[in-house]
């Protein structure tokens, strides 16, 4: 097996081929991981929302309140203004879902589902739908269409500006998906490549292979820590950019 | 590796459904109560801050009133003190005058008493001198002087003595 195939084998999704009659169900390693993440998130978040007398429950509740306050004051309100408060639940879920998805790959036998373009594309699609919904909600259907043409634009420029602005919105949403996908994929590819270095060198010389294990593992640990940082950073960036794009649509002139 | 960039639309649809369902479930069972608790706590803090500001304003108002009262009381106390000092001074003067008058009266009484005592003593001395002189004269002259002449003589002698004393003084 070639190196590229080995990496692809670890990164690519595996379809289990589940069929419901003649309909093919997309039950794959990534979707199963996604269900697991969703269940864990449900359990953790519901636990945080409950109030109890024990120290653990009080800590969880305080953590939950702090998280919500951070999302509201650090991401939603700065990006969308006070109008964004009604979408706070969406952003709270989005950040944790992406974070847990990014971190899941660090657990053995689990997959980083955000290294799948279908998953990040789906999340970007949801964010895009939210942006369009915000535009229609705050400006009305025709008003939202008019936001694609900045005020003061000469009439003869409108046919040029309007498609550009529409494409700009689509590109923003696509970039959300691609940024997250590329960052998480590249991190995992680097991790796998560093591990494979040991085996590639080991095939040439067993002693050299053993010798290369120490620096390779050092780099592996460093990259894992970097991946931890990237996991938080990408979740933050995706959520923040979604709120900013939605805010641009809400407060467009 | 081409599969990496070809999205599985089945997975994509399932992700959308799963994610939206998760948003709805978490909104219903977790975020709603957490946001409510957070807003309730923030409202409580806002109320406490407003109450504290109001209490501070009231305290400031009370302080201003107390300062004014204190100023008034201080002025009143100073005024009373001045009055008390003036009254004390007047009473002191009165007492001093009374004391001086009493001392003068006592002095005059003492002088009168001394004068009376002196006169009494002089009368005694005169009687004694008269008796002695009569006795001495009887012995010298061998005859008796009557009482009236003897007293007359003695009075003349005493007058002379008194005049002599007055002239010397």
Contacts between the chains, C-beta under 8 A, distances in Angstrom:
chain1	res1	chain2	res2	distance
A	4	B	1	6.1
A	8	B	1	5.4
A	8	B	3	7.4
A	8	B	4	7.4
A	11	B	4	7.1
A	12	B	3	5.5
A	12	B	4	6.8
A	13	B	8	6.8
A	13	B	11	6.8
A	15	B	8	7.8
A	24	B	10	7.0
A	25	B	10	7.5
A	26	B	8	6.3
A	26	B	10	3.1
A	26	B	11	4.7
A	26	B	13	7.4
A	26	B	14	5.1
A	28	B	8	7.4
A	28	B	11	6.1
A	30	B	11	6.4
A	31	B	11	5.8
A	31	B	14	5.5
A	31	B	15	7.5
A	31	B	18	7.8
A	34	B	14	7.7
A	34	B	15	6.4
A	34	B	18	5.8
A	35	B	18	7.0
A	38	B	18	5.9
A	38	B	21	7.9
A	38	B	22	5.0
A	41	B	22	6.5
A	41	B	26	7.1
A	42	B	22	7.1
A	42	B	25	6.1
A	42	B	26	6.9
A	42	B	29	7.6
A	42	B	30	7.9
A	45	B	26	5.2
A	45	B	29	7.6
A	45	B	30	3.8
A	45	B	31	7.4
A	46	B	29	5.2
A	46	B	30	5.2
A	48	B	30	6.6
A	48	B	34	6.6
A	49	B	29	6.8
A	49	B	30	4.2
A	49	B	31	7.5
A	49	B	32	7.9
A	49	B	33	4.5
A	49	B	34	5.0
A	51	B	37	7.6
A	61	B	34	7.9
A	61	B	37	7.5
A	64	B	30	7.5
A	64	B	34	4.8
A	65	B	34	6.0
A	65	B	37	6.1
A	65	B	38	4.9
A	65	B	41	7.3
A	67	B	34	7.9
A	68	B	31	6.8
A	68	B	34	4.9
A	68	B	35	5.7
A	68	B	38	5.4
A	69	B	38	5.8
A	72	B	35	7.9
A	72	B	38	7.9
A	88	B	31	6.8
A	88	B	35	6.1
A	89	B	23	6.4
A	89	B	26	6.6
A	89	B	27	3.8
A	89	B	31	4.2
A	89	B	32	7.2
A	89	B	35	7.5
A	90	B	23	5.5
A	90	B	27	7.9
A	92	B	26	7.2
A	92	B	31	5.3
A	93	B	19	7.7
A	93	B	22	5.9
A	93	B	23	4.6
A	93	B	26	5.0
A	93	B	27	7.5
A	93	B	31	7.4
A	94	B	23	7.8
A	97	B	19	6.4
A	97	B	22	6.5
A	116	B	7	7.9
A	116	B	8	7.8
A	116	B	11	6.8
A	117	B	4	7.0
A	117	B	5	6.3
A	117	B	6	7.8
A	117	B	7	4.8
A	118	B	7	4.0
A	118	B	8	4.7
A	118	B	9	7.1
A	118	B	11	4.1
A	118	B	12	4.2
A	118	B	15	6.6
A	119	B	11	6.8
A	119	B	12	7.5
A	119	B	15	5.1
A	121	B	7	5.3
A	121	B	12	5.6
A	122	B	11	7.7
A	122	B	12	4.6
A	122	B	13	7.5
A	122	B	15	3.5
A	122	B	16	4.6
A	122	B	19	6.6
A	123	B	15	7.1
A	123	B	19	6.5
A	125	B	12	7.4
A	125	B	16	6.1
A	126	B	16	6.2
A	126	B	19	5.8
A	126	B	20	6.6
A	185	B	4	7.0
